[in-house]
């Protein structure tokens, strides 16, 4: 499966209306860091084009990022690149608390039993952040990059988490149901029905709603206080995941999520 890269968000246009004023300098600096992290080394002109930030502003911000150790400029090519400082900060954050280690045994068993790629995701707003992945041993398999994000309403982990959101109907009705393919559910009434079904049966199904040709099964992970902010899923090529195999694999996914929940519930530093 081909990798789908996220594109850095363009800089927001200035506004003089009643919208609360936010720090555009900070926003632009973050857009530059996102671009360098996702697309690699770039010239000042390329960065300006990708982010929509003017060259003069971009140059000034890059100088600040370089001084603070987040970016560096190659003396020969003059191209800018992100340093490992961003990775260091991310690692410090990811270790507090550790949401991955308690789930690994369940993920490994699920990968071995299903022979499909296993994904651990965390809800963040209306998106799922991919925390960890165990690859399928099959030659043809799906690919999800750790650290990537996906719209929660059309991936298995996100749908499993949303189905158990305590806000229920109110939460589902306020989602923006953008279409990413012919299978994406974009009608709020239909999506609410899908959520109710997911909650009743205990697992979600992604029928190619995010990436065509990929199907997945997800289940919620409950933290020590009963909250659901994480989910487990298995994903595979659609030709290897027909409806009858999804029915066979769903109990394995739910059992793995239950085991991961039990492991997390033994650690009260995890939400």
N, C-alpha and C positions, 0 to 999 in steps of 0.2 A: 504494500500500500504506500502511496506517496505521502510524504509529509506535507501538512498544510501549515504554512507559516503565518503568524500573526503580523500585521503591519502596525508600526508605531502610529499613534493617533496624531493627526495634524494639530498644530497649535491653534487654540481657539481665537477667534477674531475678537477684537476689543468691542466693548459695548458700553453705552451710556444710559441704558434703561434702568429700571428699578431692581434688576437682578443684583444680589449682593456681590460686591467687588472682591475678587480673590487675587492672590499674588501670581501674576502672569510670569514673573521671573522664575519662581520656583517651578511652575508648570512647564515652562519651556526647557528648563534644565532637566526635568524628569523625562521629557520627550526625547531630548538628545541622548540621555543615558539608555532609554529603551531602544532607540534606533541602533546605537553602537552595540548593545548587548545582543540584539536579535539578528542584525545584518552584518556585523563585523566591522573591520576598519573602513573608514570612508573619508573622503576629502571634505573640506569645508563646504564646497559647492554641492556635493552629493547630500550632505547632511541638511543643508538648507532646503534642497529640493524635496527630500523625503519628509521632513518635519513641517515644512511651511514656515520656518523661522528665518527671518532675514539674516544675511551673512554677517552683518556687523554685530547683531545681537548674539548670534550663534558663536561667533568668534570670542566675544567677551565672556559668555557663559562657559565655553570650552576652556578658556584660560583659568577660570575659577575652579572648574572640575579637575583640571590638571594640577593646580596648586593644592587641592584637597586630597589628591591621590586617587580620584575616581576615573580619570581619563589620562591618556598620554599621547604625545604626538611623535611620530617617527621622524627623525632628523633628516632622513634621505628622501622619503616620499611625501612628507608633510601631512600624511593621513593620520586621523585620530582613531584611537581604539579604547575600549573600556578596559580597565585594569581588574585585577582580582580583588580589589577592595570591596566591590559590590557583592561579590561572592562571599567574602568574609562576613559582611554584615548579614547577608541572607542566612548563612550557616548559624550565626549567633541567634537569630530569630527562630530558625527552624528547630533548634534544640530546646526551646522553651515554650511550651512543653514538647516532649517527644511523642508525636501522634503515630509515628510509623512503626517503631519497633514492636509495640504490643500486637500489632495487626499482622506482622510478617508470618508467623507460623500458620495462621489461617489462610493467608494469601498463597503461601507455598503449597499447602495441601490442595487448595482449589486449582492452582495451576497444574499440579501433577494429575489430579483427577479429571480435569476438563481438557487439558492440553491446549488451552486457549490463553491469550494474554489477559492478565489480571491487573486491574487498575484500582488505585485508592484515590478518592477525591474528597475535597473539602469545599463546602458551599461558601461563597464570598459574594454577597449581594445577589445578583441574578446570574452569576457565573459559577462554574466549578473550576477549582484550581487542582491540577493533578499533582499529588504528593509523591506517589511511588508507582512503579510498574514492574511486573514480572513478565518477561516475554514468553510467548508460546514456543514450545520446542519444534513446532511445525515449520517447514521451509517457507510456506506462504502464511503470513500472519499480519495482523494489524499493527500499526505503529502510533504510539502516543508519547509525546515528549514530556518528561517530568518538568513542571514549571509552566507548562502551557495552560491556557484557559479555554473553556468552551461554554456556550450558552446552556444554562441548566435545564431549560425546557425541552431540549432535544437530544440529551445524552443520558445513558442509563443511570449513572451515578446521580446526576442532577435530578432526574425524575423521581428516583427513589427517595432522595432527601426531601424534595418539595412535597411529595405525597404525605409525608409525616410532619410537615410544618404545622405547629399548633394553630397558626392563623387560618389554615385551611382555605376556604373559599375566597376570603378576602385577599390572601397572598396570591392565589392563582389568578384572580381577576385583575390584579395590578401588574402582572408580568407583561413584558413586551414580547410577543410571540413572533419574532422575525422568522421568515422562511429561509431555509438553507438547502432545500431540495423538495421534490414532489411529495415526500413522506412526512415532512414537518407538519405538526399540528399547529395551525395558526388561528383557529377559532376558539375563543375563550370557553364557550359552553362545552365543546368537544374536549378541550384540555382538562377542564374540571372533571368531566366524566372519566377521562383517562386516569386522573389522580385518584379518584374514588376507587376505581377498579384496582389500581396499583396498591393502595392501602389495604384493600380487602384480601388480595391474594398474597401480599407480602413481598412482591418483587416487581420491578419495572422492566419494560422492554423497549429498546431502541430499534426500530425497524428500518434503519437507514435514514433517520431524520436529520442527522448532522452531516455525515459523509456517506454518499451513495456507495453501496456495495459493502457496507460494514453494519453488522447487527450486534446487539449487546443485551445482556441481562444484568440488572443491578438490584441491590438490596441495601437497606439503611443500616448504619452502625449507630447504636445508642450509647451515649456517654454515661458516666456514673450518675448524673442527675436526670437521666431519661431523655435528654435533648438529642436531636438528630442533626448533626452538622456534617457528618461524613458518610460516605457510601463506598461499597465495593462493587465492582462489575467485572464481567468477562466479556471480551469482544473478539469477534472473528469475522472472516470473510462471509458474506451473505450465503454463498453457495455451500458453506460448511455449517450454517446455522439456520436450517429450515425450521418451520414451526414445531415439528415433532421433536427435533433435537433441543430446541429451546425449552420445551416442556420437560425433557429429561434432565437438562442441566440446571433448571431453576432451583430445585431443592438443594443442590450443591452450593449454589450462590447464597441462598438464604442461610444455610448451615454455617458457611464461612463467615457471613456477616454476624451471626449470633455468637460465634466463637470470638471474633474480633471485639464485639461489644462486651463480652464477659471479661476479656483481657483488659480492655480500657476501663471497665467499671471497677477493676481492682486498683486503679490509679486515679486518685481524686484530683490530680493536677491536670487532668484532661477533661475538656468540656463535653 
